[in-house]
């Protein structure tokens, strides 16, 4: 059983990687509602109004690099736990459950219908039914391409230059410079200079 500090809030337990109950913490509930409202505003903003969309992202996200493009719709839990590097692009229906930190490097491409899920629930039914959950951070390196309908699970790190095949479920760390795919996602091979030759004009 996890130890509990006297006066420790649910948000503090979350930050420490412990089981916590978001429903018992008024601050977390307020932060969730704020993020949901900002996501709603973002998704309802006309695509041509790029300045307003960008301003909402600056309000919502913890860090936002140069020249980001996040196609609508986009959904997240808190927003402030999301850090995005330069030249980030995500296609439609990006979902980030960011109860823990989710960080993206520079030049990350994310295809449609992808999810990054830091949140998880206990296997024990009594703990789960009591509202307990946990959050483990996700890290995505530089120059990563993630194919359509990929699910990234809690605690995963994806290395620089990795390419993730469509439909993959990533349960463990993926090293740098590899093509990986499958459920569960596995390394298929290294990406080499020969791959550049295949698409030379």
C-alpha positions as CSV (number, residue, x, y, z in Angstrom):
1,X,0.0,0.0,0.0
2,X,1.3,3.5,-0.9
3,X,2.2,5.8,2.0
4,X,0.2,9.0,2.3
5,X,1.6,12.2,3.6
6,X,-0.4,14.2,6.1
7,X,-2.4,16.8,4.2
8,X,-1.2,15.6,0.8
9,X,-3.6,16.7,-1.9
10,X,-4.8,14.5,-4.8
11,X,-2.9,16.8,-7.2
12,X,0.3,16.3,-5.1
13,X,-0.2,12.5,-5.2
14,X,-0.6,12.7,-9.0
15,X,2.6,14.7,-9.4
16,X,4.5,12.1,-7.3
17,X,3.3,9.2,-9.5
18,X,1.0,7.8,-6.9
19,X,-2.6,6.6,-7.1
20,X,-4.9,9.6,-6.8
21,X,-8.6,10.5,-7.2
22,X,-9.2,13.5,-9.4
23,X,-12.9,13.7,-8.3
24,X,-11.8,14.5,-4.7
25,X,-9.6,17.5,-5.7
26,X,-11.5,20.7,-6.4
27,X,-8.4,22.3,-8.0
28,X,-8.0,19.4,-10.5
29,X,-11.7,19.6,-11.3
30,X,-11.5,23.3,-12.0
31,X,-8.4,22.8,-14.2
32,X,-10.1,20.0,-16.1
33,X,-13.1,22.3,-16.8
34,X,-10.9,25.1,-17.9
35,X,-9.1,22.9,-20.4
36,X,-12.3,21.4,-21.7
37,X,-13.7,24.9,-22.3
38,X,-10.5,26.0,-24.1
39,X,-10.6,22.9,-26.2
40,X,-14.3,23.6,-27.1
41,X,-13.4,27.2,-28.0
42,X,-10.5,26.0,-30.1
43,X,-12.5,23.4,-32.0
44,X,-15.3,25.9,-32.6
45,X,-13.0,28.6,-34.0
46,X,-13.1,29.0,-37.8
47,X,-10.1,27.4,-39.5
48,X,-9.3,30.7,-41.3
49,X,-8.9,32.5,-37.9
50,X,-5.4,31.2,-37.3
51,X,-4.5,34.0,-34.9
52,X,-7.4,33.2,-32.6
53,X,-6.6,29.5,-32.7
54,X,-2.9,30.1,-31.9
55,X,-3.9,32.4,-29.0
56,X,-6.1,29.7,-27.5
57,X,-3.2,27.2,-27.8
58,X,-0.9,29.6,-25.9
59,X,-3.6,29.8,-23.1
60,X,-4.0,26.0,-23.0
61,X,-0.6,24.4,-23.4
62,X,2.4,24.5,-21.1
63,X,4.8,25.1,-23.9
64,X,4.3,25.8,-27.6
65,X,7.2,26.1,-30.1
66,X,7.4,27.9,-33.4
67,X,5.0,27.4,-36.3
68,X,2.7,24.7,-34.7
69,X,-0.3,23.3,-36.5
70,X,-2.9,21.3,-34.6
71,X,-5.8,20.5,-36.8
72,X,-9.3,20.5,-35.4
73,X,-10.7,18.8,-33.4
74,X,-8.2,18.5,-30.6
75,X,-8.8,17.3,-27.0
76,X,-6.8,17.2,-23.8
77,X,-7.3,16.9,-20.1
78,X,-5.3,19.8,-18.5
79,X,-3.2,21.3,-21.3
80,X,-0.5,22.8,-19.0
81,X,1.2,19.4,-18.9
82,X,1.7,19.4,-22.7
83,X,5.0,20.7,-24.1
84,X,5.4,21.0,-27.8
85,X,8.6,21.9,-29.7
86,X,9.1,23.7,-33.0
87,X,7.3,22.8,-36.2
88,X,4.9,20.4,-34.7
89,X,2.1,19.1,-36.9
90,X,-0.9,17.0,-35.9
91,X,-3.8,16.0,-38.0
92,X,-7.4,15.7,-36.9
93,X,-8.7,14.0,-33.7
94,X,-5.5,14.3,-31.6
95,X,-6.3,13.2,-28.0
96,X,-3.8,13.9,-25.2
97,X,-4.7,12.7,-21.7
98,X,-2.1,14.8,-19.9
99,X,-2.6,14.1,-16.2
100,X,1.2,13.7,-16.3
101,X,3.6,15.5,-18.6
102,X,3.5,14.9,-22.4
103,X,6.5,16.4,-24.2
104,X,7.2,16.5,-28.0
105,X,10.5,17.5,-29.6
106,X,11.0,19.5,-32.8
107,X,9.6,18.4,-36.2
108,X,7.1,15.9,-34.9
109,X,4.4,14.7,-37.3
110,X,1.3,13.1,-35.9
111,X,-1.3,11.5,-38.3
112,X,-5.1,11.4,-37.7
113,X,-6.8,9.8,-34.8
114,X,-3.8,9.4,-32.5
115,X,-3.9,9.3,-28.7
116,X,-1.3,9.9,-26.0
117,X,-2.5,8.5,-22.8
118,X,-0.6,9.2,-19.6
119,X,-3.6,8.1,-17.5
120,X,-4.2,4.6,-16.3
121,X,-6.3,2.7,-13.7
122,X,-5.5,0.0,-11.2
123,X,-6.0,-3.7,-12.2
124,X,-7.6,-4.3,-8.8
125,X,-11.3,-3.7,-9.2
126,X,-11.9,-2.2,-5.8
127,X,-9.2,0.4,-6.2
128,X,-10.5,1.1,-9.8
129,X,-14.1,1.4,-8.7
130,X,-13.2,3.8,-5.9
131,X,-12.0,6.3,-8.5
132,X,-8.3,5.8,-8.2
133,X,-6.0,6.3,-11.2
134,X,-2.4,7.2,-12.0
135,X,-0.4,9.2,-14.5
136,X,3.0,8.4,-16.0
137,X,4.7,10.8,-18.4
138,X,5.2,10.3,-22.2
139,X,8.2,11.7,-24.1
140,X,8.5,12.0,-27.9
141,X,11.8,13.0,-29.3
142,X,12.8,15.1,-32.3
143,X,12.0,14.3,-35.9
144,X,9.4,11.6,-35.0
145,X,6.6,10.5,-37.4
146,X,3.6,8.8,-35.9
147,X,1.2,7.1,-38.2
148,X,-2.6,7.1,-38.1
149,X,-4.6,5.6,-35.2
150,X,-1.6,5.1,-32.9
151,X,-2.1,4.7,-29.2
152,X,0.8,5.7,-26.9
153,X,0.4,4.4,-23.4
154,X,1.6,5.7,-20.0
155,X,5.3,6.0,-19.3
156,X,6.5,5.5,-22.9
157,X,9.5,7.3,-24.5
158,X,9.9,7.5,-28.3
159,X,13.4,8.2,-29.4
160,X,14.6,10.8,-32.0
161,X,13.9,10.0,-35.6
162,X,11.6,7.1,-34.9
163,X,8.7,6.2,-37.3
164,X,5.7,4.5,-35.9
165,X,3.5,2.5,-38.2
166,X,-0.3,3.1,-38.4
167,X,-2.5,1.3,-35.9
168,X,0.3,0.6,-33.4
169,X,-0.2,0.4,-29.7
170,X,3.0,1.5,-27.9
171,X,3.4,-0.1,-24.5
172,X,7.2,0.2,-24.1
173,X,10.0,2.6,-25.1
174,X,11.0,2.8,-28.7
175,X,14.6,3.6,-29.5
176,X,15.9,6.3,-31.8
177,X,16.2,5.9,-35.5
178,X,13.9,2.9,-36.0
179,X,10.8,1.9,-37.8
180,X,8.4,0.3,-35.3
181,X,4.8,-1.0,-35.7
182,X,2.3,-3.5,-34.3
183,X,0.2,-4.3,-31.3
184,X,2.1,-4.3,-29.1
185,X,4.5,-2.1,-31.1
186,X,7.9,-3.7,-31.8
187,X,11.0,-2.5,-33.6
188,X,11.0,-3.7,-37.2
189,X,14.3,-2.4,-38.4
190,X,16.7,0.6,-38.3
191,X,16.0,3.5,-40.7
192,X,19.1,3.9,-43.0
193,X,20.4,6.0,-45.8
194,X,18.7,3.6,-48.2
195,X,15.3,4.9,-47.1
196,X,16.2,8.3,-48.4
197,X,17.2,6.9,-51.8
198,X,13.7,5.3,-52.2
199,X,12.0,8.7,-52.3
200,X,14.6,10.8,-54.1
201,X,13.1,13.0,-56.8
